[in-house]
Amino acid sequence: MSKTMDRKTFLSYLGTGAAALAAASAGLGVLDGKASAASATANHLFGFNTNRVSGYFDPIEATTEDNLVLPANFKYDVVAAYDDVINPAGERFGSGCDYNAFFPIDGSNVRGLLVNNHEYTTIFQLGPVEGDKMTKEQLDKSLYYQGMSVIEVYRDEKGVWKMDAGSSYARRINGYTKFELTGPARGIPALKGATAVTGTFANCSGGVTLWNTVLSCEENFAETAAASGLPDTHYGWVVEVDPFDKAYLKKHTALGRFNHENTAMGLAADGRVVVYMGDDKKDACVYKFVSKGKYNKALGRANAALLEDGTLYAANLKTGKWVPVTLEEVLKAAKDKPELKQKFASQGDVVTYCQEAAILVGGTPTDRPEDIEISPFDNTVFICHTNNDSHGNIHGHITRIFEAGNDLGALEFDFEIFAAGGRQSGFSSPDNLAFDSNGHLWVVTDISSSSQNKGVHKSFMNNGLFVIPTSGPDKGKALQFASGPVECELTGPFFTPDEQTLFLSVQHPGENTKDLKNPTSTWPHRPGEKMARCAVVAISGFKLGL
């Protein structure tokens, strides 16, 4: 591997890590450099029973266009946009599109259910908010348009992806939906004795479980809860829904309450379920939950009970240890602080006030840990630390964790800075991650709308989607695959099983609009409209290969 790095070269350690594994599995031989910290175990492929994306495309340049710009020979279809009718009952698609998960119907790659998260509302949903205080109508819209949508999508005979608004599965899950609480915080005083709660909102990213349900993450919930007069402690949890079963709605308190970004689920060597989670907040911790019981594939959805009983850990990056976020450890740390002993009277209190508890027991504060994904090659864990201007980390980085013994259930780890944002890499503020079945990394960016195309962010232009090959002639280079419309971020990349379609959300285009008569974006440029709509698109044009 060449020692020379150009401005697009992404990873200083790539030759000793994932690329070495990918190259070995492809018969390309071992790359120069030290042995991987995870060892050459490229036979660890799991969950990718698919063809492999060739990944051949001509990278685009950064742009400031008010459009979704893709490489030559690729196209996108707008599948669903804000306020589109999604079912015969007349329910409407939400706002702030984020995470996507596709569930085939009868094994089809061209028809299935698409679950989409809705993170928040903007002026296009609410209109101007006078004096920072929403009217009752605006509050109702805010609760309605946040949450989640389950829609049915299909590709027609002309190759165009569409939404089936006649679907019996399609529905909204939002601020008015009732959820059962599970785990240690169920019924405790801090939750006002609640065993069930109303509503989910601020739904950011998520993950798919081993039993084919969706975990959706409540992130920046505090403002909506306060404005709506709702109990703050009822939100900030991980929600579980079954796309095919409208009655299945849970919030799992054992996974902790914080500004959840996403979940990444895998198995420990002994069969226990492991869930990695990021807390999208400055100076916040990285977490993982390890179930007490073991996964049994034959039990199907009943495995969800594993998320009700287990141990929550926070990462201590200085010692390389996962520290338990438990009542026992919190009380040890608070032995000379009677007010904390009173606050943390049970494990339910510990998970409810998880951010404070994690710091108490020794969790390391980090730079906005957002999306976390587990490599399909070697069980290493990738974390997007988006940025933290308080620490001078303006462009963010991606951390890669090596669990001891390559075991997701291990309590010790090592790590490296896998990628650093900045001029040298051509991207800033990594947010969501996805792997294709080649092990190539897909990364979307989240430069805030107020910073885009200004100052040190000027060269990156609009937010984009990048592909980082881990093998082949472009290994280790950040190649820009998409550029989003004005003031948007691209979120929720998710492939169909055959990898011929990539679903992607275009979130909050025109976010800085102050006057609805003069919007800063009008994407997706619907005829006769002068407004922006967030939307989910289906991107096609991928060539499949061996």
Secondary structure, 3 states (H helix, E strand, C coil): CCCCCCCCECCCCHHHCHHHHHHHHCCCCCCCCCCCCCCCCCCCCCCCCCCEECCCCCCCCCCCCCCCECCCCCEEEEEEECCCECCCCCCECCCCEEEEEEEECCCCCCEEEEEEEECCCCHHHHCCCHHHCCCHHHHHHHHHHCEEEEEEEEECCCCCEEECCCCCCCEEECCCCEEEEECCCCCCHHHCCCCEEECCCCEEEEEECCCCCEEEEECCCHHHHHHCCCCHHHCCCEEEEECCEEEEEEEEHHHCCCCEEEEEEEECCCCEEEEEEEECCEEECEEEEEEEEECCHHHHHHHHHHHHCEEEEEEECCCCEEEECCHHHHHHHCCCCHHHHHHCCCHHHHHHCHHHHHHHCCCCCEECEEEEEECCCCCCEEEEECCEHHHCECCCEEEEEEEHHHCCCCCEEEEEEEEECECCCCECCEEEEEECCCCCEEEEECCCCCCCCCHHHHHHCCCEEEEECCCCCCCCECEEEEECCCCCEEEEEEECCCCCEEEEEEECCCCCCCCCCCCCCCCCCCCCCCCCCCEEEEEECCCEEC
